[in-house]
């Protein structure tokens, strides 16, 4: 199964390497990362209205002998969220996640890192073409969904946009 997952990730690496908006896409083996899984890392430059750089990481959760393959895309948006911004940013992502059609934003345990994560459950019985198409759709959707809000959330994090002003950008319940 590991070879199958690696081959699918390798194909996705080729897709993103050919994309002119992608700075770099590289597949790292679990041995290289000292990790339980292979990871495709995608460096995206000029991301969102603020033209920031983000890192997307794509991988399968390392579960064995399962009928479902769990495929994740995690996009690291901010690496250094100021501690004083955590309450406002937490409030912003809590409200925003309610409206998102796919995935969600989160802060790590100490609140210093803002990420977007999307997961797809794929049937392992499906052929590789169907799995690959689902992975490509999942990753593209994650990248585009997160991009729509990266600039606004960055402004909340740096204090240039208040939580109340951010909430006014969301649909009214």
C-alpha positions, 0 to 999 in steps of 0.5 A, a space after each residue: 500500500 505504501 508504494 501505491 500511496 507514494 506513486 499517487 503522491 509522485 503523480 501529484 508532484 508532477 501536476 504541481 511542478 508543471 503549474 506556473 503558480 507553484 514555486 516548488 513541489 517535492 515528494 519526501 519519503 518517510 525515511 527522509 523525514 523520519 516520519 510515518 508517511 511520505 509527504 508532498 510539499 508544495 511551496 506556493 508564492 504570491 498566494 492570496 491578495 497579500 501575495 504571501 508565501 505558504 507551504 502546503 503538505 499533502 499526505 495519506 494518514 499512515 493507517 494500514 489494512 483499511 478500506 478507506 484512505 485518509 488523504 490530508 492537505 495542510 497549508 501553513 499560512 503563518 508561522 509566528 502568530 503574536 500571542 496577543 492576536 490569538 484570542 481575536 484570530 481564534 474567534 475569527 477562525 471559529 466563525 469562519 469555519 462554520 461557513 466553509 464548504 470544505 476543510 477548516 482553519 486552526 491554530 496549533 496548540 500554543 496558538 503560534 501557527 495558523 494552518 488550513 487543513 482539509 481531509 478526504 476519505 478515499 475508497 482504497 478499492 477504487 482504481 488509481 485514476 479515480 484516487 488521483 482525480 479525487 486527490 487533485 480535486 481535494 488539494 486544489 479545493 484546499 488551496 483555493 479555499 484557504 487562499 480566499 481568507 489568508 489575507 483577511 486572517 493575516 490582517 486579524 493576526 497583525 492587528 490591522 483588522 479587528 475581529 468585529 470588522 472581520 466578522 462583517 465580511 462573513 455571511 450573516 446567519 
